[in-house]
């Protein structure tokens, strides 16, 4: 078939199947960031998200380079005219910003080279030229895509190809969670491993901790999350050592808790069994409290039980013995039930809510045992000194002279076929899941995308293997990719215990492929021999780090550096839509954001270093989505509104539907036109909001600040307290109130509307106590919204006059125009219209009708006579 006859989708698929060339090479930082190279590289094409790394993450990355740590490759697209960074903008720009002197290295970001704290590129160049040389000589691996043997592509098709590559390198990322990072950090901690082994040997205790202190899922739990349970265990063991007024501040909380745990672990090396026994005595006791509450139909929850776990630890510190009695169980259960509002799950992470529940617990136990909890709440002088000591940055334990010996010695990556890798894994011991690794987390959709990438020839990131002195090959990074390959092909592997193991997605079938759609539903055996060979012959880079050549190598450190992605691109976010949705739509949303972001924002970007996750563009996209489906009776509602005790809440019903719509408008021209109209409707609604906010004379140069402060005033229900910040639901509630109102109605009644909107929002944020149960607040809210809309609803025009009625009205007007009092007769070009226009609240009644000359009536518009 002639290329010109192919439709765009077929051409798009043909490009990936036949015209994509992938090349891999390495460049030194000095070469990559030379003036000539920089002039060719576009590191911020429009489909990339903004630069979001803070100085700590940037520092951590620079330290990784200095330590010789292998870093993920940069993905380039070479279009002859320029080279675009498809994946790796954060890494590329961090190096560029560091070399330009735009940030200094921070203590928090430096994990090993603490002595470099405060240094910039210039100060390092003057004082440590050798370190600059190490940095400049460091090699960056690059995977470069380019199109070959194709006729010139139109801009949109080439754009689609680049965004498809970008999406494949970003949508498959499953970043480490906090508990998974902790699991790696404490891999060699004796007390952690003692508890972990206990949980493994005593699954009931693991279940007890989960049932008492974690949010319970809807479906029964098959495998309790050990990493999360261990994080909770470590925190709860030392929380009593951390005064609550320091804990609620949040500043440095994670760091101090970590140091408190390390101190606690070091001081209990000899009595780990005692620590464990006493811990589970408390867990068993609190489990009885939970069961008793359930039997008595008492209110109880995980936050209350966590507070009492804290309180029981304090009784231990005070050498107070308590009896595991029915009476004590009943007293605690009754206290929680009677004071359940203090243990509310609503906004439970707010500092005020945290302090409230711990105070309630301390008051109960203080009164019950006649002891003071003051130092555990506010800290005495001795505790303050300890906290201050723990807050100090760690002294550097690594001399810069030792840097060369610490740098990783590694060979160049070796290109191995998938077939070779599988054969090695079936005969040699592989530790695919070392103790610091997480469990298999990749789902079948993401696994299918990896197989599709292989079939399309898109290069996968390298696999990192640590060759230990005992002969075991430890997979540091690439576990999820290896398990995907093994699972799809249906092969088992020999684990570290010489046992055959298999992937959780063993022999899975391909699902939701975006390009090779004809393969959806296929297993490995369903593929043609050519397709199977393409998978088995596919080349993957393997970086093998030999323990003998790297005696100081820490696999846990490399695992964290490779997997700790602090700001991953979230699914169903503008950062993701920006990478693949229609360029015109994305451009219009960005233009709208730029025109209103001085005052209409969910997050204000004040400084160059402020992290911009495109939240404001995401807000405008969400509002456009609401407008798109506003008059659609066949589509489910776009906003959920519900009551949470003393306040109303709102949210987008299903965020995934926005992604589905963004995909639809990318492929369907009619849907795209409709969405463009929705963006215009959003712009008009924002204009309405602006009219409502302005209720006095404001100079042009003061207008943005005025609108910003007035919008805060409205969102706060007329009470902008210290610490107030806008929430996404504030915009949704304002949208619900104003989107239906006619523009002329808003202009004419703007002052009254503003007052009524503030009253409704005040109710939304502070539902009276008598309406906090049985959804009474929600019913009151609906009444208020319906009354508001009814009051400002434009009446429909239904009255039509016949000739006789027109003559009668003209006579009533004494043959004078209702507008100008000019003479008027039945034979003239006349129009019947409303004296008070419907658009500003006039009634469609006979007494509100007047007859005027057609020309003057048209010129009047919606003005009052």
N, C-alpha and C positions, 0 to 999 in steps of 0.2 A: 504493500500500500504506500502511496506517495505521502511524504511527511506533511505536505500541506493539507491532505485530506483527513489527517488525524485530528480528533478534537483535542482540546487542551488537556483533559485528564489523561488521555492515552499518550499524549506527548510527554506529559509530566512523568508517567510511569516508564516510558521508553528511555527518558534521560537517565533515570536511576539504574535501569537494567543494562543499558548499552553505551551510554556516553559519559559516565562518571569515572574520572581517574583519581585515585587516592595515592598520595605520596607521603612518606614519612621520613623526616630528617631531624637533625639536631643543630642548634645554633647557640653560640655563647651569648650571654646577656650583653656583652660589649658589642657584638655584631648585630644582634637583634634590635638594640636600641641606639644604633648609630644614626646620625642625622639622615642619611640616605634611606635606611630601612624605615625609620619612623615616618618619613614623608609619604611612603607608599601604603602604610597600614592605617586602616580605619578601625579603631578599637571600640567605637561606639555607634555602630549602625542603628537605625531607628528601632529595629526589632529587639535590640538588647535592652535589658533593664538598666536602671541607673547604677552608679557606683554606690555600694551600700556598706562596704566594710568599714568598721570603725578602726581607730589607731591601734587598738589591742590586737585585733585579728590581723591587721596589716603587719604589725610587728612580728607576730607569730609566724607569718608566712616568710618574712625576710629572714628570720632566724632559721627556718627550715632550709632555705637556700644556703645560708652560711654553714649549716651543719652537714651539707651534702645530701640532705634527704631528697629522695626522688619525688618530684611533684607531678601532678597530672599534666598531660600534654595540652598545648594550645591547639585549638582547631581553627584553621584558616580556610577561607574560600577565595581563590585567586580568579578574579574576573578580568585579568589582563590590565585593565585600567587601574585597579586598586586591589588591595588585599584586605578583606574584612575578617575581623575576629568573630567567628561563629560561636565559639565557646572559650571562655577563659578571660573575659574582659576584666573581672575582678583581680585576677592574678597579674595580667598585663599592666593594668592601670596602677596597681600597687607598686610594682617595680618602677614604673614611670614616675609616679608621685614621689617615691623615695629618692630617686636620682635627681629629681627637681627640687628636693629639699622641702617638700610640702608637709612632712610630718617627722617627728622624732620618735625613736624607739621607746616603748613604754615598759615599765617594770612588770605590769600585769601580762603583757604579751610575750615577754621573754621567759622561757621555761628553763633554759640552761645558761645562756650567756647573759646573766644578770648585770654584769659589769658594763654592758653596752647601753644601759638605761640612759635616756636623755640625748643620745647621740643622733645627729642628722648625717646626711650624706657628706656635707661639707666638713663637719667636725671630725667625722671618721677619716676623711681624706687627709686631714692635717695631722691627726694623731695616730691613726692605725692604717697606714697605706697598704699594709699586707692584707688586711681584712677586705679593703676595697678591691684588691687584686683577686682574692678568693671569690668575691661576689661577681666581679666582671667576667671571670673565666668560667663561671658555673654554666652548665649546658641546660638549655630548655628544649624539650622534645616538641616537635610540631607535626601535626597531621594536616596535610593540605589537600583540599578538594578542588578540582577544576573540571570544566566540561571540555570534552574533545570530540572532534568530528561531528559537530552540530551546526546547523545554520544559525544565524543570529537570532537569539530569543527575544521576545518582547519582554519589557521590564517586569511586568506582573508575573510572568512564568518563571523568570530567573529569580525573582524575589521569593516565589513559592518554594523553589528548590532550596534556597539558602535557609529559609525558615523551617523546612522539613528537617534539614540536618541539625539546626539549632535545637529543635524540639526533641530529637532523638538523644542528644547529649545531655539534655536537661530534665526531661520528664521521667527518666528512669532513675533519677537520683533518689535514694532513700537515706536521708541524713541520720546520723546517730542521734538518739534521744539522750537526755541528761542521764538517765539511769544506765544506759548502755555505755556511756563514757565513764561513769563511776565504776561500772563492772570491770572495765579495762584498767582504770587507775588503781583499783584496790585488788588487782589480780594476785599480787604477792603479799597482801596483808593477811597475817596469820589469823587474827580474830574474825575478819570477814570470811576467810576460807573455812574457819571452824563452824561459823553459823551456816554458811552455804552447804557444807557437808551434812550438817544436822537437818537442814530443810530437805536435802536429797534423801536422807535416810528416814525422815519422819514427815511424809507428805501431809499428815493431818495438821501439823504445826504450821506448815506453809499455808494451808487452807484457812486456818484460824486467823492468821495475820491478814490474809486477803479479805475474808468475810467481815472482819471487824473494822478495818481501817481503810478500805478502798471502796470506791464507787462500784456498785454491783451491776454487771452487764445484764442485758435482757436475756440473752441465751446462756445456758449452763457453761461454766468454764471447764475446758478439757485440760489445758496446760496453764497452771498459774504462773504469772510473769515473774520469774525469779529475780531478774535484774531490778525491777521496780520494788519488789519485796525487800531485797537487800538494801536498796537506797533508803527505804523507810526505816529499816532496822537500824542502820548506822545513825540516821538522824535522831530517831527516838531514844537511842542509847545516851546521847549527849545533850539533848535539848534542855534538860534541867540545869546544865552548866552554863547556859546562855540566857541572861536576863531578858525577859520578854520585851521590855521597852527598847532594847537594842535589836532584838530579833525582828520586831514589826517594822523597823525603819527600812529594812531591806538592803541598805548600803553595806556591801561586803559580806552579806549574810552567808553566801555559799562558801566563801573563802574561810571565814571564821569557823563555821560548822565543820569544814574539812580539817582544820587545824585542831579543833577540839576533839574530833574523832581520832586523829593520829595520836594526840596526847593520851587519850583514853585507852587506845589500843596498846600503846607502848607501856603504859603503867599497869596493864592487866595481862602481861605475857604469861605470868605464872598461874593465873586463876581464871582462865577462859571458861572452864566448865562451870564455875560458880557464877560468872557473869551470865552465861547462857541459862542456867537453872533459874536464877532470880528473874530474868527477863520473861521466861515462859510461865512463871508463877503469876506474874502480872497479866500476861495475855490470857491465861486460863481464867483468872478472876474476872477480867473485863468481858470475856465471852459469856460468863454466867450472868453478868449485868445485862448484856444484850438479849440473852434468851429470856431472862426474867421480864424485861421490858416488853418483849414480844408476847409473852403469855398474858401479861396484864394489859395489853393494848396501850402501852405507854409510848410516847414519842421518844425516839432515840436516833442517833446517827453517828457516822464515823468521826466527825469533828469532835463531838462530845467525848467519845471513847478515847480519842487521841489526847485530848486535854487531861483526862483522868490517868492515862498512862504516864504523861508528864508529871502529874501530881504524885503518883505512887513512887516514881523515881526520886522525887524530892523527899518523901517520907523516908526513903532509904538513906539519903544524904544526911538527914536530920536524926538518923538512928531511931526512928519511930516505928514500932512494930504495929501492924494492923492485922486483925484476925479475918480470915476468909470466911465470914459468917453470913448467914441469910439476912441478918439485920443490916449489916453494912451494904450488902448488895442492894437491898430494898431502898436504903437511904440514898445511895447514888442514883439508882434508877428513878426514884421520885424527884430528886433534885433536877435531873436532866429533863424529865417530863414537864415539871412546873416552870422550868426556865429555858424551854426549847428555843425561844426567840433569840436567846443569847448565843445559841449554837447554830444559827441560821446558815443554810447552804447558799443563800443569795449573797453574792459579792463576798464570799467567804475569804477571799485573798486580800481584801482591803484591810489596811492597818487597823482601822477602827473596829472592824469585826473580829480580827485576830485578838486584839487587846481585850475586847468585851468577853469573849468566851474563856480566855485564860484567867481573867479577873474573877469571873463567876465561879470557876473551878477552885481557884485559890481561896476565895472567901468561904466556900463550903468546907474545904479540908482544914483551913486555918481554924475555923470555929469548932469543927468536929474534934480536932486533936490539940487545940489550944497552943498552936505554934504560929510564928510569924512567917509569912511568905514574902515579906517586903524585898529582901535581897534577890529573890528569884524573879521579881517583877521589875524593880527599878535599879538593882545592883548597889551593893555597898562599896566602900572605897577599895577594899581588897579585890573585889570582883572587877571593878572598873579598871584597875591596874592590869589585871590578867587579860581582859578584853583588849586593852590598849596594846599589850605585848603581842597578843595574837594578831592584831591588826597591822603590825609592822611588816613591811616587805621583807622577804627572805634575803639573807646575805648571799652573795654569789659564792658558790662552792666550786666553780669552774674557772680556772685561770685562762685568760685569752691565749696564753702560750700553748695551752693544751688543745687548742681548737683543731689543729691539723690531725692529731691522733684520734680525735672524736669524730672527724668527718667520715662519712660512710664510704667504704671502699667497695665498689660494685662494678661488675663487668657491664658492658653494653647489653641491652636487652636482646634476647634470642627469639627469632621468629619460629614458632612451633605450630604445626597444624593441630587442629582440634583432635584429629585421630591419634596423633602422637601423644598429646597430653592425656587422653583417656587411657591409652595403653599403659603409660607410665603409672597412672593412678591405680590401675587394676593389679599391678605387680609390686608397687613400692608403697610403703606406708605414708599416707597423707593425712595430716591433721587439718581437715577443711574447716573445722570449727574449734580452734584453740579456746582455752578457758576465757580469754578476754574478748573473744568474738561474740557477736550476737547470733540469735537463731536465724534460720532462713526466713526472710521477710518479704521476698519478692512475690508478687501475685502473678496469676497467669497472664493478665493483660500486658504487664511489663515484661514478663518472660517472653511472650509472643513477639513483642516489639524487638527484643534482642535477636531472636531467630530471624525475623524479617530483615533486620539490619545486616545480618550475616549473609543472607541470600542476596541482598542488594550490594554487597561488597563494602559496606560502611565499616570502617575500622573500629574495633572495640578498644577501650582503655586497657593498659597492660595489667597482667597478673603479677603480684609480688609474693615471692616465696622465700621463706627463711630456712636454709639448709642447716639443721641443728647438728651438733657433734654426735648425737646418738643415731643419726641417719634418717630421722623423721623430717619430712618436708612440711613445714608449717605455713599455711596460706594466710598471709597478713592482710592482703587486699585482693578482691576478685572472687571471694567466696560465692556471692550471689550469682555472678556470671557463670562460674564453673558448675554450680548446682543446676542452673537453668539448662546448660548444655547436656549435663548428665541426665537430667530429668526428661528432656525432650527425646534424646536418643534412646533412653531406657536402660542406661548402663548403671551398675552399682560401682562403688569405689571401696578400696581397702582403707579403713580408718586407722587412727593411731593405736587402737587396741587389736589390730589385725582382724577386725570383723568387717563383713560386708555391710555397707550402708547404702541408702538411696535417698534421693530428693523427695521432699513432700509433694512435689508436682510430677511424680514419676509417670512418664509416658503421656504427658499432657497434650491436648489438642490446641492448635493455634486459634487465637480469638482476637477479634477487633483489629485486624491488620488494616493499615490505612492505604497501602499501595498495592500489595499482592493480595488483593481481596479474594481472589479465586482460591486461595489456600486456606481461608477461614474454615475451621472444623477439621483440618487435616492433622494427623499424627505423623511422626517421623516415617513410619512404614507406609503411609499413604502417599508420600512424596515420590516423584519420579526418581530413577536412579541418578540422573544428572543433578537433581536438586539435593539428593542425599550426599552425593560426592562433593557438591559445592560447600555443604556444611562441614563435612569431615576434612576437606582440604583447606578450609579457611585458616588463615594465619593469624595467630595471636602472639603479641609480645609477652615474653615471660622475663621478669627481672628476678634473678636468683641471688640472694645475699648469703654468703658463706660465713658461718659462725667462726671458722678458724681464721679467716682473714679479717673479721670484724669482732674482736673480743669484747668491745664495749657496746656493741649494738643492742638496743632495746626494742624488740618488736612491738611492744605496747605503745611506745612513743610514736613509731612510724604509723601504726594502726590509727591512732588518734589524729595525727597530722593529716593523714590521707582521707579520713572520714568525718572529721569534725567540721561540718559546714554550718556555720551559725545562722546564715540567712538564706536557706534554700528557697528556690522559686516554688511558691505554694501552688497547688492545683486550684483551679477556679479563682484565679487572681488576675489582675490586669497585667502583672509582670509576665504571666504565661500567655494571656490573650494577645498581648503586644507582640509576642514572638511568632504568632501564626495567623492571627485574624486578618481580615481584609485591610489593606494599607490605607484606603480612603477613609474607612470608618475610624480606624485608630487615629489617623491624622485629625479628623473632625473632633474627636473626643479630646485630644491633646490641645487643639486650638480653643475649644470651649473652656477647658480647665485653665488655660493661660489667661483667658479674658476675665475670669471671675475669682482666681485663686488668692487675690489680695484679701478677700473677706469670706468667700464661700469655700470652705475647706474643712476636712476632717482632721488633717494634720498640717500645721503651718511650717513651711521650710524657711527658717530665718537666716541660717548661716550656711556657708559652703560645705561645712562638715556635717550638717544635719543629714540623717539617713532618709532618703526619699524612696520608699517602697512602692511608689505610684498609687498610694491610697486614695488620693484625690481623683485621679483618673478612674479608679475602681468605683468610687462613689458615683461619679457621673454615668459610668456604664450601667451600674445597678439601677439608677433612676431612669435611664433610657430604656432598660429592660422592662421596668414597671410601666412606662408610657407605651411601649410597644404592644403590651397585652392589656392595656387599660380597658378597651372596649370589646375584648374578646370573651365571649360567653363560653366558648369551648375549651379554654385553657384554665387550669387551676389558678387559684389566687396567687399573686406574686409576693404578698407580704403577710406574714403571720403576726397577729397581735394576741398577747396573752397576759394574764395577771400573775405576778409573783408577789404574793402577800401584800406589801405596802406600796407597790409600784406596778406600772404597766411596762411591758417589754414588747419590742417588735424586731423582726428580722426577715431577711429574704427567705421564703419558704424552702426553696431548694437551690443552693448556689450552683449546682451542676447544670441547672436548666439555662443559666446565663451562658455557660460554656457551650451548651448544645445550640443555643441561639446564635452565638458568635460564629460557630462552625457553619450553621445554616446560611447566615448572611454572607459568609465568605464564598459559598458555592451557588447561592440562589439570588439572582438579580432583583426579583420582585421583593424578596425579604429584605434585601439591602436598601432598596428605595424606602420601604416602610420604616426601617431602622433609622435612616437619615431623617425622616420626618419626626421620629421619636426624639432624636437629639435636638431638633428644632423646638419640639414641645418642652423639653427640659430647659432649654435656653429661655423660653417664654415664661415658664413657671418660676425660674430664678428671677426673672424681671418682676414678676408678681411679688415675690418675697421681698425684693428690694423696695418696691412701693410700700409694702406693709411696714418695713423697718423705718423708713424715713418719715418722721412725724414732726419735723421742725426744719428751719433753714440751716443748711450745711454748706460750707464753702467747698469748692471742687477739690482743693488740695487736702481737705480733711475727710472727704467722703469715705475712702476705704477704711480708715480707722473707725469712723462712726458706724459703718455697716457691720464691721467685725464685732464691735462692742455691743451693738444692739442685737445682733444675732445671738451672742452669748447670753444677753439679758433674756431674750425670748426662750432660748433652750433651757435656761436655768429656772424658768417659771417665775421670772422677776426677782431672782435672788442669786446673784453671782457671788458665791462664797469662795474663800481661799482654797486653791487647789482644784477649782472647777475645770473640767475639760470636756470637750465635745465628744459625743458618742454617735456612732453610725445610726442608732435608732432615733436620735433626736431629729435627724434629717428625714427619716421615714415618717415619723409622726407629723412633722410640719408638712410633708408632702401629702399625706392623707387628708389633712385639713384644707390645704389650699389648691390642690391640683384640679378639683372640680369647679372651682369658682371662675366665673366669667371675668375677663380682664377689666372691663369697664366697671363691673361691680366692685372689684378690689380697689380701683382708683377712687371711686366715689365714697366707699365706706371704709377706707384704709385705717382710719383712727380707731373706729369701733372694732374692726376685725382684729387689730393688733392686741387690743385689751382682752378680747374674748379668747384669742389663741393662747395668750399668756396664762389665762385662767385655766384653760383645759390642760395645758402642759404642766401647770402647778399641781393639778389633780393627778395627772399621769405619774408624777414623781413622788407624790405624797398622798397616797390613798388613806382617808380617815380610818381609824381603827375599826369602826363599826361596819366597814365595807371590805375588810381584809380577808374574809372567809367566804366560802361557797360561791366564788366568782362574782360577788356583788359589785366589786369595783369595776370589773370588766363590763357588766351590764350598765353601770352608771356612765362609764366612758362611751359606750355605744350610743346611749341616749344623748349625751352632750355633743358628740360628733354629728349625729343625725339632725339634731335641733339646729346646730350651726349651719349645716349644709342647706337645710330647709329654709332658714332665715335668709340666706344669701343666694338662693337658687333663682335663676332667670326663669320667669314664667313663660309658658308656651303661648304663641299667638294662635288663638282659635276663632276669635270673632271676625266675621266678614259681613260688611254692610251691603245691602242691595241699594238700588237707585233711590227708592223711596226713603230708606233710612238715612242715606247720604244727604238728601234734600232736607230732611227734618233736622239733621245735625247742623247743616249750613244755616238754616233759619234760626236755630238756637244760638248760633254764633253771630247772628245779625248780619249775615253775609260778609263777615270779616274773617280773614285767615287766622287760624289759631296761633300762628307764629308771629306774623308781622302786622296783623290787623288791616292788611290791604284788602280792598274789595275782592270778593270771591263768589263765583256763580257755578251752578251745576254743569255748565258746558265747558268750563275751563279744564286744563290738565291739572287734576287734583290728586292728592293722596291722603288716605286715612292713616293716621299714625298715633302712637301713644304720647300723651302730653309728658308724662314721666316715663322715659324709655324703659322697656323691659330689662335691658342689659344692666341697669343700675337699681333694679328692684321694683320697678313700676308694675301695677296690676293690669291684667288683661281684662278690663271691665269697661262698660259703656261710658261711665263717668270719667275714665282716663283716656278717652279718644278725642281727637281733634282732627279737623280737615284743613290742609294747607296747600299752597301751590307746590307742584311736584319739585321744581327746581330748588326752592328755599328749604323744602323738607329734606332733600338729599344733602344739601350743604350743612344742615343742622347736625347730622350724625346722631350721637347718643347724648347730646347736651340737653339739659333741662330748658323748657321754654322760658 
